[in-house]
Amino acid sequence: MSLFALGLNHHTAPLAVRERMTFLPEALPEALGELTRARPVQEAAILSTCNRTELYCATNDPDSALDWMAQYHRIGPSEIAPYIYKLEQQQAVRHVFRVASGLDSMVLGEPQILGQMKQAVRVAEGAGTLGALLHTLFQRSFAVAKEVRSTTAIGANIVSMAAAAVHLSERIFGSISGQNVLCVGAGEMIELCAAHFAGCSPRAMAIANRTPERAQALADRFAGGSTRMYALRLDELGDRLADFDIVLSCTASPLPIIGLGLVERALKQRRHRPMVMVDLAVPRDIEAEVDALDDVFLYTVDDLAQIVDSGLESRQAAVVEAQAIIDARVANFLQWVQARESVPAIRALRGHAEDLRALELERALRALSRGESAEQVLDTLSRNLTNKLMHGPTRLLNEAPPEAREHIEDLVRRLFPQNGHDA
């Protein structure tokens, strides 16, 4: 049974492909259960974000797991084959550690991915698909991420997706302070965006969500400054979209919630004053056709990568240090895996020795009951036990072919050092 990391990300696949492979959060537990029931997969966890969809699993048949991913999303395996990577054992561990540490993110060093990975672990635990191998892998991943962030400059001058959205908006309007901002959704990404934009003191900021209570709670969280904060129902977007200069959207909707017609009507009401729209969702929340409108500056998660340059030099320098930490921790984890794989052999060896000991002890007790001297009984017991324990290694040495003899002799010397000390 090997460990695999299977999937695609922003390095290997365009947004149009990634959004077709996204798992909805509420569907993940059932999907994990289906995978482990229907395929030869013993352990599994799925990380699905705007930038990646990855399946971490313990299996001897990774191709079957990949076929399931394609079938689940109703995509032909040949369609996604050019974008998929299949990493095994050492490469898989190294990849997971890099992802957790932010080294594989679109924004180098961003911390959000660690929270997303922890959520993926919680879902897998709840679904009952996280065994000892993946549990230990993820715990080591979290420890590595903490070590990398605390001992290197990988987090220095970090540019998050939210900060990048602010940067894009400032390119168009010069300043956020005079603008009206709309955040659609109430998840972690929107919380980050709301925090960044609230810090720029816009004129007003609204949170729109299907659950009004969550929207209001998020609006209340950033209330108190000069910015007017309030909540909207999602079904109010049609009437209120024209009020906003900047629109940020990140929901888990499988279909776009802001269509071309809705934006066209808003632009007419605005008398074609420009709008910045940032679609952080995968699948997209805003119809791609909106990008063709003259007065809209529409950006997707892929576009944000182009403006992530602040602090890049210091973060790139930290990658070397971070990678050295990761390489050392990968080696440690693989040693643990190898030791774990040796457990059955160790148990069998100890069981064999215990059987021999019990047999000789029984014979010794019978000899004592017959009146034989304790000294003679102990001598016989020790000789018999030694002969039986040495029978296997002695036979192996005697029957070893010439080309293997040197290796076996070295192994025997290591197993049975002279005078009870290492040679």
Phi and psi in degrees as a GROMACS rama.xvg file:
@    title "Ramachandran Plot"
@    xaxis  label "Phi"
@    yaxis  label "Psi"
@TYPE xy
-112.282  159.705  SER-2
-94.0928  133.53  LEU-3
-131.959  147.794  PHE-4
-118.856  117.286  ALA-5
-123.152  137.464  LEU-6
159.043  -159.79  GLY-7
-145.348  158.331  LEU-8
-149.431  -170.498  ASN-9
-68.52  -16.5717  HIS-10
-77.1158  -32.6815  HIS-11
-107.033  -18.6888  THR-12
-139.018  140.882  ALA-13
-72.1222  166.517  PRO-14
-56.5554  -39.9801  LEU-15
-60.4824  -31.0942  ALA-16
-82.583  -42.9038  VAL-17
-60.4471  -40.0857  ARG-18
-69.0359  -23.7301  GLU-19
-75.5988  -19.3846  ARG-20
-102.704  6.74177  MET-21
-72.6931  140.365  THR-22
-99.4102  128.713  PHE-23
-70.1288  139.008  LEU-24
-53.848  -42.5555  PRO-25
-70.6017  -17.112  GLU-26
-93.1907  -9.34361  ALA-27
-61.8291  -46.3254  LEU-28
-58.1064  -44.86  PRO-29
-65.6519  -39.3876  GLU-30
-63.0762  -43.1722  ALA-31
-63.2645  -41.4119  LEU-32
-63.4298  -41.944  GLY-33
-61.8489  -43.4287  GLU-34
-61.0654  -49.288  LEU-35
-73.6374  -22.0207  THR-36
-81.1728  -40.7371  ARG-37
-90.9596  -17.1783  ALA-38
-126.276  160.306  ARG-39
-76.6677  61.8822  PRO-40
-120.602  119.584  VAL-41
-85.1929  -38.4421  GLN-42
-133.729  147.688  GLU-43
-158.287  145.688  ALA-44
-146.259  145.353  ALA-45
-122.186  127.155  ILE-46
-108.751  114.654  LEU-47
-127.867  110.682  SER-48
-129.097  -175.446  THR-49
-67.409  -21.9575  CYS-50
-106.454  -11.3318  ASN-51
-159.307  150.942  ARG-52
-129.479  114.415  THR-53
-131.463  137.01  GLU-54
-109.575  120.674  LEU-55
-103.702  125.532  TYR-56
-150.867  158.374  CYS-57
-108.373  115.019  ALA-58
-161.547  161.961  THR-59
-104.139  2.25004  ASN-60
-137.144  73.0665  ASP-61
-63.8034  -30.4094  PRO-62
-63.4173  -34.54  ASP-63
-65.2701  -39.0619  SER-64
-65.742  -39.6217  ALA-65
-65.537  -40.2166  LEU-66
-61.0012  -38.7337  ASP-67
-63.9908  -42.1983  TRP-68
-58.3526  -45.1273  MET-69
-65.2365  -43.526  ALA-70
-64.7513  -40.5362  GLN-71
-59.248  -39.6301  TYR-72
-93.7211  6.88608  HIS-73
56.4464  46.549  ARG-74
-123.189  137.88  ILE-75
-66.1144  135.86  GLY-76
-53.5864  -34.2363  PRO-77
-69.075  -25.2826  SER-78
-68.3575  -37.6461  GLU-79
-99.5776  -9.35393  ILE-80
-52.8851  -40.4502  ALA-81
-65.6488  -17.2535  PRO-82
-105.352  -9.25814  TYR-83
-87.4806  142.136  ILE-84
-116.853  148.727  TYR-85
-131.072  103.857  LYS-86
-109.941  132.557  LEU-87
-116.654  141.912  GLU-88
46.9404  -107.568  GLN-89
-59.2046  -44.5413  GLN-90
-64.265  -37.6316  GLN-91
-65.7542  -45.1659  ALA-92
-62.2348  -45.6288  VAL-93
-59.7417  -41.7497  ARG-94
-63.9827  -45.9589  HIS-95
-62.1255  -41.9576  VAL-96
-63.8851  -39.4252  PHE-97
-66.0276  -41.7317  ARG-98
-62.4387  -48.1983  VAL-99
-61.4958  -32.5659  ALA-100
-85.7066  -3.39017  SER-101
83.6314  9.56528  GLY-102
-80.1515  -15.023  LEU-103
-108.789  9.49424  ASP-104
-81.8819  157.897  SER-105
-61.1041  -40.0209  MET-106
-102.169  105.67  VAL-107
-56.3309  125.635  LEU-108
85.2211  2.07401  GLY-109
-65.4806  140.458  GLU-110
-87.0313  -12.0282  PRO-111
-61.7084  -33.3175  GLN-112
-61.9472  -31.0097  ILE-113
-64.408  -42.7254  LEU-114
-63.9016  -37.9589  GLY-115
-66.5175  -37.2031  GLN-116
-67.9937  -40.4999  MET-117
-62.8649  -36.7485  LYS-118
-66.8055  -39.2076  GLN-119
-60.8124  -38.0565  ALA-120
-66.6849  -42.7091  VAL-121
-61.4989  -40.2393  ARG-122
-64.7835  -44.3119  VAL-123
-64.5739  -38.9841  ALA-124
-61.9541  -44.1316  GLU-125
-64.4867  -32.2628  GLY-126
-82.6605  -8.22838  ALA-127
76.1258  24.0757  GLY-128
-110.772  10.8721  THR-129
-106.454  111.088  LEU-130
-98.9498  -168.306  GLY-131
-62.6651  -37.3484  ALA-132
-66.0276  -53.5174  LEU-133
-69.2364  -35.5255  LEU-134
-59.373  -46.9432  HIS-135
-66.9793  -39.4917  THR-136
-57.1979  -47.2413  LEU-137
-71.3595  -37.753  PHE-138
-62.8368  -40.5213  GLN-139
-65.5606  -37.0875  ARG-140
-61.3889  -44.2271  SER-141
-65.4253  -38.4504  PHE-142
-66.6864  -40.3609  ALA-143
-63.1154  -45.3952  VAL-144
-59.2737  -41.5477  ALA-145
-64.4921  -42.711  LYS-146
-65.0608  -43.2001  GLU-147
-63.114  -43.2418  VAL-148
-70.9518  -31.4173  ARG-149
-89.0809  -17.0234  SER-150
-116.514  -3.95546  THR-151
-127.909  175.162  THR-152
-96.4947  24.0571  ALA-153
-62.7977  -25.631  ILE-154
-97.0246  3.05066  GLY-155
-68.7653  136.359  ALA-156
50.4812  40.885  ASN-157
-62.9601  137.779  ILE-158
-111.683  105.714  VAL-159
-86.3197  171.333  SER-160
-59.0898  -38.81  MET-161
-65.4951  -43.8236  ALA-162
-64.6038  -36.3861  ALA-163
-64.046  -36.7444  ALA-164
-64.4904  -39.7823  ALA-165
-61.1934  -45.0534  VAL-166
-59.5774  -43.8874  HIS-167
-62.4839  -42.9431  LEU-168
-65.9115  -37.577  SER-169
-68.2565  -26.9585  GLU-170
-62.6795  -35.8167  ARG-171
-86.1768  -45.8768  ILE-172
-101.204  -9.62962  PHE-173
81.6609  -48.0775  GLY-174
-143.231  146.375  SER-175
-84.5795  -19.2563  ILE-176
-60.7895  -27.0502  SER-177
-99.8868  9.71564  GLY-178
-106.403  159.619  GLN-179
-101.974  129.446  ASN-180
-117.056  135.671  VAL-181
-119.161  127.45  LEU-182
-111.139  121.043  CYS-183
-104.023  117.247  VAL-184
115.169  172.148  GLY-185
-145.593  24.0632  ALA-186
-85.0091  -169.027  GLY-187
-62.8724  -41.7714  GLU-188
-63.7728  -42.7231  MET-189
-67.1209  -36.1166  ILE-190
-59.4612  -43.7878  GLU-191
-63.2241  -43.7254  LEU-192
-63.3114  -44.2433  CYS-193
-60.0561  -40.5381  ALA-194
-63.719  -44.4385  ALA-195
-66.6211  -44.6087  HIS-196
-73.0714  -36.0547  PHE-197
-61.953  -33.6357  ALA-198
-66.0005  -17.9416  GLY-199
-92.7875  2.47269  CYS-200
53.5565  59.3273  SER-201
-66.8421  167.61  PRO-202
-62.6897  -45.2304  ARG-203
-151.816  153.51  ALA-204
-141.433  130.906  MET-205
-118.277  146.526  ALA-206
-114.378  121.387  ILE-207
-112.104  132.095  ALA-208
-154.167  156.091  ASN-209
-63.3002  -31.9027  ARG-210
-101.267  103.555  THR-211
-57.2666  -33.6365  PRO-212
-63.7676  -40.1534  GLU-213
-67.2466  -39.335  ARG-214
-62.5632  -43.6836  ALA-215
-67.0622  -38.8044  GLN-216
-62.2677  -39.7072  ALA-217
-71.079  -39.4229  LEU-218
-62.7982  -41.5353  ALA-219
-64.0546  -32.0858  ASP-220
-61.6341  -32.6948  ARG-221
-108.26  11.0576  PHE-222
-75.772  163.389  ALA-223
116.884  -20.185  GLY-224
-92.6307  -157.46  GLY-225
-78.6701  -13.9502  SER-226
-79.6091  132.787  THR-227
-77.8539  118.979  ARG-228
-109.556  132.866  MET-229
-155.468  168.3  TYR-230
-111.47  152.135  ALA-231
-129.586  152.075  LEU-232
-81.0427  148.761  ARG-233
-61.9906  -31.1128  LEU-234
-75.5258  -1.33824  ASP-235
-90.4983  -5.75279  GLU-236
-56.0366  -41.9463  LEU-237
-57.0989  -36.8182  GLY-238
-89.0271  -21.7611  ASP-239
-111.779  -8.09285  ARG-240
-56.9874  -35.4708  LEU-241
-65.0387  -16.4579  ALA-242
-75.1494  -11.5117  ASP-243
-113.957  138.36  PHE-244
-88.907  -31.2282  ASP-245
-127.531  127.137  ILE-246
-123.682  123.518  VAL-247
-117.58  128.839  LEU-248
-132.905  133.308  SER-249
-156.297  92.4888  CYS-250
-120.549  176.808  THR-251
-100.222  19.4189  ALA-252
-66.139  135.185  SER-253
-74.8874  -13.6756  PRO-254
-127.325  155.842  LEU-255
-58.0839  140.772  PRO-256
-108.269  -10.2111  ILE-257
-122.607  105.54  ILE-258
-94.3453  170.923  GLY-259
-58.4023  -46.3714  LEU-260
-61.7772  -39.6455  GLY-261
-62.1318  -42.3392  LEU-262
-70.6538  -39.3006  VAL-263
-59.5004  -43.4591  GLU-264
-64.1504  -39.9524  ARG-265
-63.7182  -40.6062  ALA-266
-64.6988  -37.5227  LEU-267
-62.6412  -44.0272  LYS-268
-65.457  -30.8849  GLN-269
-83.7951  -1.51827  ARG-270
55.6676  39.871  ARG-271
64.9272  24.8491  HIS-272
-67.1573  141.449  ARG-273
-66.1039  153.428  PRO-274
-128.854  139.658  MET-275
-101.777  126.148  VAL-276
-124.218  123.934  MET-277
-117.082  112.357  VAL-278
-98.6093  104.647  ASP-279
-97.9285  6.77546  LEU-280
-94.9349  149.74  ALA-281
-138.039  112.575  VAL-282
-63.2147  160.174  PRO-283
-65.095  143.074  ARG-284
-86.3439  -25.8947  ASP-285
-113.244  128.995  ILE-286
-57.004  136.273  GLU-287
-60.2123  -28.662  ALA-288
-64.2958  -19.3485  GLU-289
-60.4377  -28.64  VAL-290
-61.5711  -21.6686  ASP-291
-80.0037  -10.9838  ALA-292
-73.9754  137.528  LEU-293
-64.9687  -33.4176  ASP-294
-101.42  14.4275  ASP-295
-118.184  132.278  VAL-296
-106.698  97.3915  PHE-297
-99.4063  127.747  LEU-298
-124.733  141.072  TYR-299
-109.262  179.216  THR-300
-61.5779  -31.3294  VAL-301
-69.5221  -35.2846  ASP-302
-66.225  -32.1857  ASP-303
-62.4903  -29.4038  LEU-304
-60.9384  -27.7098  ALA-305
-72.2779  -17.9711  GLN-306
-108.422  7.11267  ILE-307
-88.6623  90.2399  VAL-308
-134.557  -15.0817  ASP-309
-67.1798  126.975  SER-310
74.4292  10.1868  GLY-311
-62.2572  -40.08  LEU-312
-61.9974  -44.4101  GLU-313
-67.625  -37.2431  SER-314
-68.5029  -38.8665  ARG-315
-64.1344  -38.9333  GLN-316
-63.3397  -33.8576  ALA-317
-73.332  -19.1817  ALA-318
-59.8997  -39.3279  VAL-319
-60.699  -45.5276  VAL-320
-65.1403  -43.7734  GLU-321
-62.7558  -40.2381  ALA-322
-66.4718  -35.1088  GLN-323
-63.3195  -41.058  ALA-324
-62.5533  -45.888  ILE-325
-62.9419  -43.8526  ILE-326
-59.9368  -41.2861  ASP-327
-66.0085  -40.6109  ALA-328
-73.2687  -30.2794  ARG-329
-62.4475  -46.0695  VAL-330
-59.7028  -41.2821  ALA-331
-63.4028  -41.92  ASN-332
-66.3392  -41.8096  PHE-333
-65.818  -32.7423  LEU-334
-63.4484  -40.3075  GLN-335
-63.2178  -42.9439  TRP-336
-60.8315  -45.3071  VAL-337
-63.394  -41.3768  GLN-338
-63.3033  -38.3567  ALA-339
-64.3408  -38.7376  ARG-340
-69.6722  -21.7439  GLU-341
-84.4929  -10.4184  SER-342
-56.9299  -46.9677  VAL-343
-59.3587  -40.3154  PRO-344
-66.3378  -40.2851  ALA-345
-64.379  -42.2956  ILE-346
-62.975  -41.3369  ARG-347
-64.4746  -40.4785  ALA-348
-64.9741  -45.8264  LEU-349
-66.9759  -35.8895  ARG-350
-63.4794  -41.1202  GLY-351
-62.3342  -46.142  HIS-352
-63.1879  -38.5069  ALA-353
-66.2999  -38.2094  GLU-354
-62.7382  -43.2458  ASP-355
-63.1922  -42.4059  LEU-356
-62.0311  -45.1491  ARG-357
-62.7962  -39.2877  ALA-358
-64.581  -46.8542  LEU-359
-69.3536  -34.0909  GLU-360
-63.8063  -42.0417  LEU-361
-61.0063  -43.2887  GLU-362
-63.9833  -40.4737  ARG-363
-64.1998  -41.4414  ALA-364
-64.3446  -37.5582  LEU-365
-65.1886  -41.4028  ARG-366
-62.9626  -40.4903  ALA-367
-64.3771  -38.5551  LEU-368
-67.4715  -23.0504  SER-369
-84.2158  -2.36512  ARG-370
95.4302  6.88427  GLY-371
-67.9743  153.268  GLU-372
-68.0436  144.881  SER-373
-60.8217  -36.872  ALA-374
-63.2852  -43.7153  GLU-375
-68.3689  -39.1428  GLN-376
-64.4085  -44.1662  VAL-377
-65.931  -39.129  LEU-378
-62.9266  -44.1934  ASP-379
-64.614  -43.7759  THR-380
-58.4635  -48.3897  LEU-381
-65.7169  -39.9788  SER-382
-65.7887  -45.1814  ARG-383
-63.7213  -43.1579  ASN-384
-65.6639  -40.8894  LEU-385
-63.1516  -45.9752  THR-386
-59.9544  -41.8744  ASN-387
-71.8151  -38.4817  LYS-388
-68.4675  -31.3046  LEU-389
-87.9279  -8.70151  MET-390
-60.8902  -45.8261  HIS-391
-63.4921  -54.053  GLY-392
-59.9697  -39.392  PRO-393
-64.7243  -42.4957  THR-394
-64.7829  -40.1592  ARG-395
-61.2945  -41.4773  LEU-396
-65.878  -43.6761  LEU-397
-67.2645  -33.8669  ASN-398
-97.5688  -0.919808  GLU-399
-67.198  136.95  ALA-400
-67.7125  155.494  PRO-401
-53.7649  -39.7324  PRO-402
-69.3828  -19.6957  GLU-403
-103.788  -9.33925  ALA-404
-62.3296  -44.2815  ARG-405
-60.5803  -42.384  GLU-406
-64.2807  -42.2604  HIS-407
-68.8065  -40.6814  ILE-408
-61.2245  -40.642  GLU-409
-63.9504  -40.3042  ASP-410
-63.9598  -42.2128  LEU-411
-64.2445  -41.0918  VAL-412
-61.7825  -35.8806  ARG-413
-72.6316  -35.4657  ARG-414
-73.85  -34.8807  LEU-415
-128.207  72.1245  PHE-416
-64.2943  150.832  PRO-417
-65.3707  141.024  GLN-418
58.0865  20.7803  ASN-419
76.6923  9.86048  GLY-420
-121.322  158.55  HIS-421
-62.3569  135.859  ASP-422
